[in-house]
Amino acid sequence: MKPPPKFIPALFLVILGLAVYANILRAPFQFDDFNFIVGNPLIKDASRLLAHWEEQAIDKRKILTFLTFALNYQWGKEDPLGYHLGNVILHISAAILLYYVLRQLFSLPALKSSVWKKDQDLFAFGAALLFLVHPLQTQSVTYVWQRSEVLSALFYLLSYYFYLRGRSQGDKRWFAGAVVIFYVGFFAKGTILSLPLLIVLTELSFLNLPQKKVSQLAGTLLAAGAAYFLLWYSGILARIFQMLQLSFLLRDTAPHFYGQYFLTQFKAIALYLRLCFVPLGQNLDYDFPLSNSLWEWPTFSAFLLVAGVMGVAAYFFKKEKLLAFGIFWFFICLFPTSSGFVPLEPVQEHRLYLPVAGFAIFLTAALLKWVRPAKSCPVVLTGIIVILSVLTVSRNFVWTSREALMQDTIRKSPDHPRPYFVLGSIYYQAERFQDAIPLYLKAIELNPFYPDPHNNLGLIYIKQREYKKAEEEFKMAMSVDPSFVHAYINLGYSASLQRKTKEAEGYFLKSLELKENHPSAFMPGVDKAAVMLSAIYLEHNRLVEAESVLNKALDFNPDNERAYFGLGTVYLLENDYPAALQMYKKVVEINPALFDGHLQTGVTYYFMKDYRKAIEFYEQALQVDPSRSAEVYPKLADAYRGLGDQEKADYYNKQLR
């Protein structure tokens, strides 16, 4: 068939990608988005992000992903639209890159004479379309936090493309570029680690290597694997990775095999295979039981399925190498998360982002080979793409509501405590406390060692002024997890509301101590604890201590407006007006809608006898909140009196009568 103009496939992928994902552009943030994006101070400043890339809140292996979040923040603050659009654009780019990778694949010797050569454009385009619209991609694309999967795939595919160009042209510069991109890709996500295995597979599949070369390559691969584990076991690998800034690749300093996790992965892969062919019943948070023995029937049957699929791939490898290549691609891309050397949650759909490309290669190649008559193949392929597109749009509708997504997850994982907690938190934020409480209690019933629902129950009881019940819940959270910082913060908050100043101070100090003892740990809210502690110090005129903890608050969160406000108050009490002015102006810069920021800036100018500037900020305060005019009019009167304008001073005084 006549190939279309070169730009047409890419343009079609752009149009279809935007159409399929259009309904999520205004979707809210979900799940871990609130932990790592919304309110994360480090994504608000790229330079600070790079300075703190060792922190758990950043995770060095995803520093490039966080830098893209920083760009989103610069362009649209915390509006989800930009973050979703960024994910969709990256996903479409990955699909386009896959198209060009698969076209480049046909420059290799074994495929030049294959049955697929004449339909290479249809093959590359069809596989890219399947990759683009498959519903399994929704968790990586629609869930903002999983952008790292998409970004990592882009580096993976780009490095692989450079390798293919180098192989077909014999130009070592392409290989050098592939190595550079491969290294950089580790900072999007470490799963790019499996790329060398895909390159070895390509060499064995499509280079028509003589048997001697195949044996040499197999021997080299085995030797490299053995050397890798030897270096890992000896600790030398850890030092090498440290020099390369890749220490995050080794969760264990020496090899440790997690047998239970490995056995569970047979069931996980069986589920993944089913979802590739029949993408129904997708779930954000699977309640997936661990395997204790290979001989358990669910585990053994899954093992037989996986072994059977691998056997089919080995059979195809003899004559139908492209079919085998697709199957092996799928397993190679799963290797980093399913090998048993890194313990993770047993099942996550986002891990299938790049393996789906292998499935797409296999399915498209199979359709082109076996659908007869051959002219029916585009029709069948189109039908599959339409069905998958409809399923993707349908799945994305669930993501457009935080409540709907969690209700869907609870329906599919009724014995999993986490979705109950998350849905309860959604209701808590909406002040639907009577809806939230039973969900928190259900989460605790399912997992008594889960501190978060205890903590949030305590917050509800504080709002209901049931302080004793609140404190019981916070202490229960502490007993479950002694390092659970929120329990200490909230116990301090509860004590301060009851005017138990000494008790509150102790809890706030404990929360700061926990953060200082674990500087890389992600502990949101500690900056607020420092601000609340400073209020106690200010109340008792302990200005030096107040200044110290407020500076700590800014170390934890450089955009904490209340910390700047507190420092302004400290400096104002010390009669250091220039320093106070600097702090209050920072408050106004961060939050122009904060009445107190404008008011106190005006007060500081008044003390500096700059009455015109004082009036300017008093008037800005009135614009922000006209209902608080009783606080502003006396100050305006004083400022005009300072200017010698008694008439206006009298006017504002009269407004108060």
C-alpha positions in Angstrom: 0.0 0.0 0.0 1.1 3.5 -0.7 2.6 5.2 2.4 0.9 8.3 3.6 2.8 11.7 3.7 5.3 11.5 6.6 3.5 14.0 8.8 0.0 12.5 8.5 0.5 9.7 11.1 2.0 12.0 13.7 -0.8 14.6 13.1 -3.5 11.9 13.4 -1.9 10.7 16.7 -2.0 14.2 18.0 -5.7 14.7 17.0 -6.8 11.3 18.4 -4.8 11.7 21.6 -6.4 15.1 22.3 -9.8 13.7 21.6 -9.5 10.7 23.8 -8.1 12.6 26.7 -10.1 15.9 26.3 -12.5 15.0 29.1 -9.8 14.9 31.8 -8.2 18.3 31.2 -10.3 19.9 33.9 -10.2 16.8 36.2 -9.2 17.5 39.8 -6.0 16.4 41.4 -6.2 12.9 42.9 -4.6 10.7 45.5 -0.9 11.3 45.9 -1.1 14.5 43.8 -1.9 16.2 47.1 1.2 14.8 48.8 3.8 15.6 46.1 2.3 18.4 43.9 -0.4 20.5 45.6 1.2 22.5 48.4 4.7 21.0 47.8 6.9 24.1 48.4 9.8 22.6 46.5 8.0 22.7 43.1 7.5 26.4 43.4 11.1 27.2 42.8 13.3 25.2 40.4 16.5 26.3 42.0 15.3 25.2 45.4 14.1 22.0 43.9 17.6 21.2 42.7 19.1 22.2 46.0 16.8 19.8 47.8 16.8 16.9 45.4 18.0 14.4 48.0 14.8 14.9 50.0 12.1 12.1 50.1 9.6 14.7 49.1 11.4 14.9 45.8 13.0 11.5 45.1 16.1 12.0 43.0 15.1 9.3 40.6 12.2 11.5 39.5 13.9 14.9 39.6 13.2 15.5 35.9 9.5 14.8 36.6 9.5 17.3 39.4 11.2 19.9 37.2 8.3 19.6 34.8 5.9 20.1 37.7 7.9 23.2 38.6 7.3 24.5 35.0 3.6 23.8 35.4 3.6 25.8 38.6 5.3 28.7 37.0 2.8 28.8 34.2 -0.4 28.0 36.1 0.3 27.7 39.8 -2.0 24.8 41.1 -4.5 24.8 38.3 -4.9 21.1 37.3 -5.4 22.1 33.6 -1.7 22.7 32.9 -0.6 19.5 34.6 -3.2 17.4 32.8 -2.3 19.0 29.4 1.3 18.4 30.1 0.7 14.7 30.7 -1.4 14.4 27.6 1.2 16.1 25.4 3.9 13.8 26.8 1.8 10.7 26.1 1.1 11.8 22.5 4.8 12.5 22.1 5.6 8.9 23.3 3.1 7.4 20.8 4.7 9.4 18.0 8.1 8.4 19.0 7.0 4.7 19.2 5.8 5.1 15.6 9.2 6.3 14.4 11.0 3.6 16.5 9.0 0.9 14.8 9.6 2.3 11.4 13.3 2.4 12.1 13.1 -1.2 13.3 12.5 -2.2 9.7 16.0 -0.9 8.7 17.4 -4.0 10.4 18.4 -7.0 8.3 15.9 -9.6 9.5 12.9 -7.4 9.0 13.9 -6.2 5.5 12.8 -9.6 4.2 10.0 -10.3 6.6 6.3 -10.8 5.8 5.6 -7.4 7.5 8.0 -5.4 5.4 5.4 -4.4 2.8 3.0 -3.2 5.6 5.6 -1.6 7.8 3.9 1.8 7.8 0.5 0.3 8.7 2.3 -1.9 11.4 4.1 1.1 13.0 1.0 3.3 12.8 -1.4 0.6 14.1 0.9 -0.2 17.1 1.3 3.5 17.9 -2.5 3.9 17.9 -3.0 0.9 20.1 -0.4 2.3 22.5 -2.0 5.7 22.5 -5.6 4.7 23.2 -5.4 1.6 25.3 -7.3 2.2 28.6 -4.4 0.8 30.7 -2.6 4.0 29.9 -5.1 6.1 31.8 -3.5 5.7 35.2 -0.1 7.0 33.8 -1.6 9.8 31.8 -4.7 11.0 33.8 -3.1 10.6 37.2 -0.8 13.6 37.3 1.7 12.1 39.8 2.4 9.2 37.4 3.9 11.5 34.8 7.2 9.9 35.7 6.1 6.8 33.8 5.4 8.7 30.6 8.5 10.8 30.9 10.6 7.7 31.5 9.1 6.0 28.5 10.1 9.0 26.3 13.7 8.7 27.3 13.5 4.9 26.9 12.1 5.2 23.4 14.4 8.0 22.4 17.6 6.2 23.6 16.4 3.1 21.8 15.7 5.1 18.6 19.3 6.4 18.7 20.6 2.9 19.1 18.5 1.7 16.1 19.8 4.7 14.0 23.4 3.8 15.0 22.9 0.2 14.1 21.4 0.9 10.7 23.9 3.6 9.8 27.0 2.3 11.5 27.5 5.8 13.0 28.9 5.7 16.6 27.7 9.2 17.3 24.2 7.8 17.5 25.4 5.2 20.0 27.0 8.0 22.1 23.7 9.9 22.0 21.8 6.8 23.1 24.1 6.4 26.1 23.7 10.0 27.2 19.9 9.8 26.9 19.9 6.5 28.8 21.8 8.0 31.7 19.6 11.1 31.8 16.5 8.9 31.7 17.3 7.5 35.1 16.3 10.8 36.6 12.8 10.5 35.2 12.4 7.0 36.6 14.7 4.1 37.2 12.7 1.7 35.1 14.8 2.6 32.1 17.3 0.2 33.6 15.8 -2.6 31.4 16.7 -0.9 28.1 20.0 -2.9 27.6 18.0 -6.1 27.7 15.7 -4.8 24.9 18.8 -3.9 22.9 20.2 -7.4 23.4 16.8 -8.8 22.3 17.0 -6.6 19.2 20.5 -7.9 18.4 19.4 -11.5 18.7 16.1 -11.0 16.8 16.9 -8.8 13.8 20.6 -8.6 13.1 20.9 -12.1 11.5 24.0 -12.8 13.6 25.9 -16.0 13.0 25.7 -18.6 15.6 29.2 -17.8 16.9 28.2 -14.2 17.5 25.0 -15.2 19.2 27.0 -17.4 21.5 29.4 -14.6 22.2 26.5 -12.2 22.9 24.8 -14.7 25.2 28.1 -15.3 27.1 28.7 -11.5 27.4 25.2 -11.0 28.8 25.6 -13.8 31.4 29.1 -12.5 32.3 27.7 -8.9 32.6 24.8 -10.1 34.8 27.2 -12.1 37.1 29.6 -9.1 37.3 26.7 -6.9 38.2 25.6 -9.1 41.1 29.2 -9.6 42.3 29.8 -5.8 42.3 26.5 -5.3 44.0 27.2 -7.9 46.7 30.7 -6.5 47.3 29.4 -3.0 47.7 31.5 -1.7 44.8 28.4 -1.1 42.7 27.0 1.2 45.4 30.1 3.3 45.3 30.0 3.4 41.5 26.3 4.4 41.5 27.1 7.1 44.1 29.7 8.6 41.9 27.2 8.6 39.0 24.5 10.1 41.3 22.5 6.9 40.8 22.4 5.6 44.4 18.6 5.6 44.3 18.8 2.5 42.0 19.9 0.3 44.9 17.3 0.2 47.6 19.4 -2.6 49.2 23.1 -2.1 49.4 23.5 -5.9 48.7 21.3 -8.2 46.6 18.2 -9.2 48.4 15.6 -11.4 46.8 12.0 -10.9 48.0 10.5 -14.3 47.4 7.0 -13.6 48.5 6.8 -10.5 46.2 8.3 -12.5 43.3 5.7 -15.3 43.7 3.0 -12.7 43.8 4.1 -11.2 40.5 3.0 -14.3 38.7 -0.6 -13.5 39.7 0.1 -9.8 38.9 1.4 -10.5 35.4 -1.5 -12.8 34.7 -3.8 -9.9 35.7 -1.8 -7.6 33.5 -2.1 -9.9 30.5 -5.8 -10.2 31.0 -6.1 -6.4 31.2 -4.2 -6.0 28.0 -6.6 -8.1 26.0 -9.8 -7.3 28.1 -9.3 -3.9 29.8 -12.4 -4.1 32.0 -12.5 -3.7 35.8 -9.6 -1.3 36.0 -8.8 -0.2 39.6 -6.7 2.6 41.0 -5.8 0.7 44.2 -6.0 -3.1 44.0 -6.4 -5.2 47.1 -4.0 -7.9 46.0 -3.1 -10.8 48.4 0.5 -11.8 48.6 1.5 -15.4 47.6 3.1 -17.6 50.3 3.9 -20.6 48.1 4.2 -21.5 44.4 1.8 -24.4 45.0 -1.2 -22.3 46.0 -3.6 -22.8 43.1 -4.0 -19.0 42.1 -0.2 -18.7 42.1 0.6 -22.0 40.3 -2.1 -21.4 37.7 -0.7 -17.9 37.0 2.8 -19.4 36.8 1.6 -21.9 34.2 0.0 -19.0 32.2 3.2 -16.9 32.3 5.4 -19.9 31.5 3.0 -20.7 28.6 3.2 -17.2 27.2 7.0 -17.3 27.4 6.9 -20.7 25.7 4.8 -19.3 22.9 7.3 -16.4 22.5 10.2 -18.9 22.3 8.3 -20.8 19.6 7.7 -17.7 17.6 11.3 -16.6 18.0 12.4 -19.3 15.6 10.4 -18.0 12.6 8.0 -15.2 13.5 10.5 -13.0 15.4 8.4 -9.8 15.4 5.6 -11.6 17.3 8.2 -12.9 19.8 9.7 -9.5 20.0 6.4 -7.9 21.2 6.0 -10.5 23.9 9.5 -10.3 25.1 9.3 -6.4 25.1 6.3 -6.7 27.4 8.2 -8.9 29.9 11.5 -6.9 29.7 9.7 -3.6 30.5 8.1 -5.3 33.5 11.4 -6.7 34.7 12.4 -3.8 37.0 9.2 -3.9 39.0 8.4 -7.6 38.8 11.8 -9.3 39.2 11.7 -9.7 43.0 14.7 -7.5 43.8 12.6 -4.4 44.7 9.6 -4.9 47.0 6.7 -2.7 45.8 3.0 -2.7 46.0 2.0 -6.0 44.2 -0.1 -4.5 41.4 -0.2 -1.0 39.8 -1.6 -0.3 36.4 0.8 2.5 35.7 3.7 -0.1 35.5 2.1 -1.3 32.2 2.7 2.0 30.4 5.7 0.9 28.3 4.8 -2.9 28.4 1.6 -1.9 26.6 3.9 -1.0 23.6 5.0 -4.6 23.5 1.4 -5.8 23.6 0.6 -3.4 20.7 3.6 -4.7 18.7 2.4 -8.3 19.2 -1.3 -7.6 18.5 -0.6 -5.5 15.3 1.9 -8.0 14.0 -0.6 -10.9 14.6 -3.4 -9.1 12.9 -1.3 -8.3 9.8 -0.2 -12.0 9.6 -3.4 -13.9 10.3 -6.4 -11.7 9.4 -7.6 -12.8 6.0 -8.3 -11.4 3.5 -5.4 -8.9 4.1 -7.5 -5.9 3.1 -9.7 -6.6 6.2 -6.9 -6.0 8.6 -7.1 -2.2 8.6 -10.9 -2.6 9.3 -10.3 -5.0 12.2 -7.6 -2.8 13.6 -9.8 0.3 13.3 -12.6 -1.5 15.1 -10.2 -2.4 18.0 -8.9 1.1 18.2 -12.5 2.5 18.3 -13.5 0.1 21.1 -10.3 0.9 23.1 -10.9 4.6 22.6 -14.4 4.4 24.0 -13.2 2.4 27.0 -10.5 5.0 27.6 -12.9 7.9 27.5 -15.3 6.0 29.8 -12.5 5.2 32.3 -11.4 8.8 32.2 -14.8 10.0 33.2 -14.3 8.2 36.6 -11.2 10.3 37.1 -13.1 13.6 36.7 -14.5 13.4 40.3 -12.4 12.6 43.4 -15.5 11.1 45.0 -16.4 9.0 42.0 -12.9 7.6 41.7 -12.8 6.5 45.3 -16.3 5.0 45.2 -15.2 3.1 42.2 -12.1 1.9 44.0 -14.1 0.8 47.1 -16.5 -1.2 44.9 -13.6 -3.1 43.4 -11.4 -3.3 46.6 -14.0 -3.6 49.4 -11.5 -5.0 51.9 -8.7 -2.4 51.2 -8.6 0.3 54.0 -6.9 3.0 51.9 -9.7 4.0 49.6 -12.1 4.3 52.6 -9.6 6.7 54.2 -9.2 8.7 51.0 -12.9 9.0 50.5 -13.3 10.0 54.1 -10.7 12.7 53.6 -12.7 14.0 50.6 -15.8 14.3 52.8 -13.7 15.8 55.7 -12.5 18.6 53.4 -16.1 19.2 52.3 -17.0 19.3 56.1 -19.3 16.3 55.6 -18.1 14.9 58.9 -21.0 12.5 59.4 -20.2 10.9 56.1 -16.4 10.8 56.8 -16.6 9.2 60.3 -17.9 5.8 59.3 -15.4 5.6 56.4 -12.5 6.3 58.9 -13.9 3.7 61.3 -14.1 1.2 58.4 -10.5 1.9 57.4 -9.4 1.3 61.1 -11.5 -1.9 61.3 -9.7 -3.3 58.1 -6.3 -2.2 59.4 -6.0 -1.3 63.1 -2.3 -0.3 62.4 -3.3 2.6 60.1 -2.5 6.0 61.8 -4.0 8.3 59.2 -7.7 7.6 59.9 -7.1 8.0 63.7 -5.5 11.3 63.0 -8.4 12.6 60.8 -11.0 11.4 63.3 -9.2 13.5 65.9 -9.5 16.5 63.6 -13.2 16.0 63.3 -13.6 15.8 67.1 -11.6 19.0 67.5 -14.1 20.7 65.1 -16.9 19.3 67.3 -15.0 20.5 70.4 -14.8 17.0 71.8 -11.1 17.5 72.8 -10.8 14.4 74.9 -12.0 12.1 72.1 -9.7 14.0 69.7 -6.6 13.5 71.9 -7.4 9.7 72.3 -7.4 9.4 68.5 -4.1 11.3 68.1 -2.5 9.2 70.8 -3.7 6.1 69.1 -2.1 7.2 65.9 1.2 7.9 67.8 1.0 4.4 69.4 0.6 2.8 66.0 3.4 4.9 64.5 5.7 6.8 66.9 7.1 8.9 64.0 3.7 10.0 62.7 4.3 13.7 62.9 0.7 14.9 62.3 -0.4 13.3 65.6 2.1 15.5 67.5 1.1 18.6 65.6 -2.6 18.1 66.2 -2.1 17.3 69.9 -0.3 20.6 70.1 -3.2 22.3 68.2 -5.8 20.7 70.5 -3.9 21.8 73.6 -3.4 25.3 72.4 -7.2 25.6 71.7 -7.7 24.6 75.4 -5.1 27.2 76.5 -2.8 24.4 77.7 0.2 26.3 76.6 3.0 24.3 78.1 1.5 21.0 76.8 1.0 22.5 73.3 4.6 23.8 73.3 5.9 20.3 74.1 4.0 18.6 71.3 5.0 21.3 68.7 8.7 21.0 69.7 8.4 17.2 69.4 7.1 17.5 65.8 10.0 19.8 64.9 12.4 17.4 66.5 11.1 14.5 64.4 11.6 16.6 61.2 15.2 17.6 62.3 16.0 14.0 63.1 14.7 12.8 59.7 15.6 15.8 57.4 14.9 13.9 54.1 11.5 12.6 55.3 8.4 14.1 53.7 6.5 15.7 56.6 4.1 18.3 55.3 2.6 20.5 58.0 5.7 20.8 60.2 6.0 24.4 59.0 2.5 25.1 60.3 3.5 23.6 63.7 6.4 26.0 63.9 4.1 28.9 63.2 1.7 27.8 65.9 4.6 27.4 68.3 5.8 30.9 67.4 2.4 32.3 68.4 2.9 30.8 71.9 6.3 32.5 72.1 4.9 35.8 70.8 2.1 35.7 73.4 4.7 35.5 76.1 7.1 38.0 74.5 9.8 35.3 73.8 10.9 37.0 70.7 14.2 35.3 70.1 12.6 31.8 70.3 9.7 33.0 68.1 12.2 34.2 65.4 14.1 30.9 65.6 11.1 28.7 65.0 9.7 31.0 62.3 13.0 30.7 60.4 12.7 26.9 60.7 9.2 27.1 59.3 10.6 28.9 56.2 13.3 26.2 55.9 10.5 23.6 55.7 8.3 25.8 53.4 9.7 29.0 51.8 6.2 30.1 50.8 4.6 29.9 54.3 3.0 33.4 54.4 2.2 33.1 58.1 5.9 32.5 58.9 6.8 35.7 57.1 3.9 37.5 58.9 5.1 36.2 62.3 8.7 37.4 61.5 7.3 40.8 60.6 5.5 40.9 64.0 8.8 40.0 65.8 10.7 42.7 64.0 8.0 45.2 64.6 8.1 44.5 68.3 11.8 44.9 68.2 11.4 48.3 66.4 13.3 47.0 63.4 10.9 48.6 60.9 12.9 47.9 57.6 13.1 44.2 58.5 9.5 44.1 59.4 8.5 45.8 56.2 10.5 43.3 54.1 8.6 40.4 55.8 5.1 42.0 55.4 5.8 42.8 51.8 6.7 39.1 51.2 3.4 38.2 52.7 1.6 40.5 50.3 3.6 39.1 47.4 2.7 35.5 48.3 -0.9 36.1 49.1 -2.3 39.4 47.7 -5.7 38.4 49.1 -4.6 38.4 52.7 -6.1 41.4 54.5 -3.6 41.3 57.4 -0.6 41.4 55.1 -1.7 44.8 53.6 -2.8 46.2 57.0 0.5 45.4 58.7 2.5 46.7 55.8 0.6 50.0 56.2 1.2 49.9 60.0 5.0 49.5 59.5 5.1 52.4 57.0 3.2 54.5 59.6 5.8 53.8 62.2 8.4 54.8 59.7 6.5 58.0 59.2 5.9 57.3 55.5 2.2 58.2 55.8 1.4 58.2 52.1 2.6 54.6 51.7 0.7 53.7 54.9 -2.5 55.1 53.4 -1.8 53.2 50.1 -1.7 49.8 51.9 -4.6 50.6 54.3 -6.7 51.3 51.2 -5.5 48.0 49.7 -6.6 46.2 52.8 -10.0 47.8 52.5 -10.3 46.6 48.9 -9.4 43.0 50.0 -12.0 43.0 52.8 -14.4 46.0 53.1 -16.2 44.4 56.0 -13.2 45.1 58.3 -13.3 48.8 57.8 -13.6 49.3 61.6 -10.0 48.2 61.9 -8.7 50.3 59.0 -10.5 53.7 59.5 -8.8 54.7 62.7 -5.4 53.9 61.1 -6.3 55.9 58.0 -7.3 58.8 60.3 -3.9 58.6 62.1 -2.1 58.5 58.8 -3.9 61.6 57.4 -3.3 63.3 60.7 0.4 62.6 60.2 0.2 64.2 56.8 -1.5 67.3 58.3 -4.8 66.6 56.6 -7.2 67.0 59.6 -10.2 67.1 57.3 -9.7 63.6 56.0 -8.7 62.4 59.5 -12.0 63.7 60.9 -13.9 62.1 57.9 -12.6 58.6 58.8 -13.2 59.1 62.5 -16.8 60.0 61.7 -17.2 56.8 59.7 -16.8 54.9 62.9 -19.7 56.6 64.7 
